[in-house]
Amino acid sequence: MNAYISILLSLLAGLSTLIGCIFIFFKIKKVGEFIVFCLSLSMTIMILISLFDLIPNSISIIINKYNYIFGIIISILVFLLGYLFIDILNNRINKKEFNSPLHKIGILSMLSLMLHNIPEGIAVFIGSYTNINIGIKLFIAIVLHNIPEGIAIAVPLYYGGESRGKAFKLTLLSGLSEPIGALLSFIFLKRVINQLILSYVLLFVSGLMISLSINDIYKEIKSYRLNNQMIYGIITGFILSILLFLL
């Protein structure tokens, strides 16, 4: 029974990404200001979750497995692989036509967060499968940060030229990668997956999300020259991140 509850929790956590789509179904008067605020909010949360949650937790597990120096070296290399991997994604998708830079950011965000959601789904499944209380805590934390992740996908896609329906579907696709991670754990990985492997994956994803935030999202934000909205988005992102860390 625990396995089915675990898969259900990961499914609901993934579907919470769709809450971020709600903003594309309302008429926004000041579109530019809204886009800058949303991008700044999602950028801040992705960076802070990486720096203060995913990276330190992953590094500590890797160091415990190996010695301190070797563990740090491995952690840096895995992070850099993720950081540089965004360039490979950029080069690949640059061969395709995009309606605007926002449209490209939406696609990159979707791909990055799909990679992020798969290990999250694995973590929710394993956590709740072994201890339902841990699983519920993980579920709540993931739901709270999946909402701004949904904004990071849906808003740039829609205002970058996609239809509401297409933006909704691509956001849903990203969210569904979470229960896919749980199903993979249930079918194949339950006996072989461990905290060390998850740490490697999450370090890689952290590098990817930080690279996306700095090299793509921040450049797009600055192009609007709306510094007040950028600051409001960053402050809101800080507040939401603090709430996440308190869980």
C-alpha positions in Angstrom: 0.0 0.0 0.0 2.9 2.4 0.8 4.1 2.1 -2.8 0.7 3.3 -4.2 0.6 6.2 -1.7 4.1 7.1 -2.7 3.3 7.2 -6.4 0.2 9.3 -5.7 2.1 11.8 -3.6 4.7 12.2 -6.5 1.9 12.6 -9.0 0.2 15.3 -7.0 3.5 17.1 -6.4 4.2 17.0 -10.1 0.7 18.3 -11.0 1.2 21.2 -8.6 3.4 22.7 -11.3 0.3 23.5 -13.2 -0.7 26.0 -10.5 1.9 28.2 -12.1 -0.1 28.2 -15.3 -2.9 30.1 -13.7 -1.3 33.5 -14.5 -1.5 33.0 -18.3 -5.3 32.7 -18.1 -5.7 36.3 -16.8 -5.4 39.5 -18.8 -2.3 41.3 -17.6 -2.2 45.0 -18.2 1.5 45.6 -17.8 2.9 42.6 -19.5 6.6 43.6 -19.4 6.5 44.3 -15.7 4.7 41.0 -15.1 7.2 39.0 -17.1 10.2 40.6 -15.3 8.6 39.9 -11.9 7.9 36.2 -12.8 11.3 35.6 -14.3 13.1 37.2 -11.3 11.0 35.2 -8.9 11.7 31.8 -10.6 15.4 32.7 -11.1 15.8 33.5 -7.4 14.1 30.3 -6.2 16.1 28.1 -8.6 19.4 29.6 -7.5 18.6 29.6 -3.8 17.3 26.0 -3.8 20.4 24.9 -5.6 22.9 26.8 -3.4 21.3 26.2 0.0 19.5 22.9 -0.4 20.5 20.6 -3.3 24.3 21.4 -3.4 25.2 21.3 0.3 23.1 18.2 1.0 24.5 16.4 -2.1 28.1 17.4 -1.2 27.8 16.2 2.4 26.6 12.7 1.2 29.4 12.5 -1.4 32.0 13.5 1.2 30.7 10.9 3.6 31.2 8.3 0.9 34.7 9.3 0.0 37.3 11.4 1.8 36.9 15.2 2.0 39.2 16.3 -0.8 38.1 13.6 -3.3 34.5 14.3 -2.4 34.9 18.0 -3.1 36.6 17.4 -6.4 33.9 15.0 -7.6 31.2 17.4 -6.5 32.8 20.3 -8.4 33.2 18.2 -11.5 29.6 17.0 -11.4 28.3 20.5 -10.8 30.4 21.9 -13.7 29.1 19.2 -16.0 25.6 20.4 -15.3 26.6 24.0 -15.7 28.2 23.4 -19.1 25.4 21.0 -20.2 23.1 24.0 -20.7 25.4 25.1 -23.5 24.9 21.8 -25.2 21.1 22.3 -24.9 21.5 25.8 -26.2 23.4 24.7 -29.2 20.9 22.0 -30.0 17.8 24.1 -29.7 19.4 27.1 -31.5 19.0 25.0 -34.6 15.2 25.3 -34.1 13.2 28.4 -34.8 11.8 30.4 -31.8 9.2 33.1 -31.7 11.4 35.1 -29.2 14.1 34.9 -26.6 11.3 34.3 -24.0 10.1 31.3 -26.0 13.6 29.8 -25.9 13.8 30.4 -22.2 10.5 28.7 -21.6 11.8 25.6 -23.6 15.1 25.6 -21.7 13.3 25.9 -18.4 11.0 23.0 -19.2 13.9 20.7 -20.1 15.9 21.8 -17.1 13.0 21.3 -14.7 12.1 18.0 -16.2 15.6 16.8 -15.3 15.1 18.3 -11.9 11.7 16.7 -11.3 12.7 13.1 -12.1 15.1 12.8 -9.1 12.5 14.7 -7.0 9.9 12.0 -7.9 12.5 9.3 -6.9 13.1 11.1 -3.6 9.4 11.4 -2.8 8.8 7.8 -3.6 11.8 6.4 -1.6 11.1 8.8 1.3 7.4 8.0 1.6 8.0 4.3 0.9 10.3 3.9 3.8 8.7 6.5 6.1 5.4 8.1 5.2 6.0 11.2 7.5 9.2 12.0 5.6 7.4 11.5 2.3 4.7 14.0 3.3 7.2 16.6 4.3 9.1 16.1 1.0 5.7 16.4 -0.8 4.8 19.7 0.8 8.3 21.2 0.2 8.2 20.1 -3.5 4.6 21.4 -4.1 5.7 24.8 -2.8 8.6 25.2 -5.1 6.9 23.5 -8.1 4.5 26.4 -8.3 7.1 29.1 -9.2 8.7 26.4 -11.4 5.4 26.2 -13.3 5.6 30.0 -13.7 9.1 29.8 -15.0 7.8 27.5 -17.8 4.3 28.8 -18.6 4.9 32.5 -18.5 7.8 32.8 -20.9 6.3 30.2 -23.2 2.9 32.1 -23.4 4.3 35.6 -23.7 7.0 34.3 -26.0 4.4 33.3 -28.6 3.0 29.9 -27.7 -0.8 29.4 -27.2 -2.2 29.0 -23.7 -3.0 25.4 -24.5 0.6 24.6 -25.7 2.1 26.4 -22.6 -0.2 24.4 -20.4 0.7 21.1 -22.1 4.5 21.7 -21.8 4.2 22.7 -18.2 2.1 19.5 -17.6 4.8 17.5 -19.3 7.5 18.9 -17.0 5.3 18.1 -14.0 4.6 14.6 -15.1 8.3 13.8 -15.1 8.0 13.7 -11.3 5.6 10.7 -11.1 7.7 9.1 -13.9 10.6 9.2 -11.5 8.5 7.6 -8.9 7.4 4.9 -11.3 11.0 4.2 -12.3 11.8 3.8 -8.6 8.9 1.4 -8.1 9.6 -0.7 -11.2 13.4 -0.7 -11.6 15.3 1.4 -9.1 13.8 0.5 -5.7 16.6 -1.9 -4.9 19.6 -0.1 -6.5 18.9 3.6 -6.2 20.6 5.2 -3.2 21.3 8.7 -1.7 24.8 8.8 -3.4 23.3 8.4 -7.0 20.6 11.0 -6.2 23.3 13.3 -5.0 25.1 13.1 -8.3 21.9 13.8 -10.2 20.9 16.7 -8.0 24.3 18.3 -8.2 24.2 18.0 -12.0 20.7 19.6 -12.1 21.9 22.4 -9.7 24.6 23.3 -12.1 22.2 23.3 -15.0 19.6 25.5 -13.2 22.2 28.0 -12.0 23.6 28.3 -15.5 20.1 28.7 -17.0 19.3 31.4 -14.4 22.6 33.4 -14.9 23.2 33.0 -18.6 19.7 33.1 -20.0 17.0 34.2 -17.6 19.0 37.1 -16.1 20.0 38.4 -19.5 16.4 38.4 -20.6 15.4 40.2 -17.4 18.0 43.0 -17.9 16.8 43.5 -21.5 13.5 45.0 -20.2 15.3 47.6 -18.0 12.6 47.3 -15.3 14.8 47.2 -12.2 12.1 47.8 -9.7 10.1 44.7 -10.9 13.3 42.7 -10.9 13.9 43.6 -7.2 10.3 42.9 -6.3 10.6 39.4 -7.9 13.9 38.7 -6.2 12.6 39.7 -2.8 9.5 37.6 -3.2 11.7 34.7 -4.3 13.9 35.1 -1.2 10.8 35.1 1.1 9.3 32.0 -0.6 12.7 30.3 -0.4 13.0 31.0 3.3 9.6 29.5 3.9 10.7 26.4 2.0 13.9 26.1 4.1 11.8 26.3 7.3 9.9 23.2 6.5 
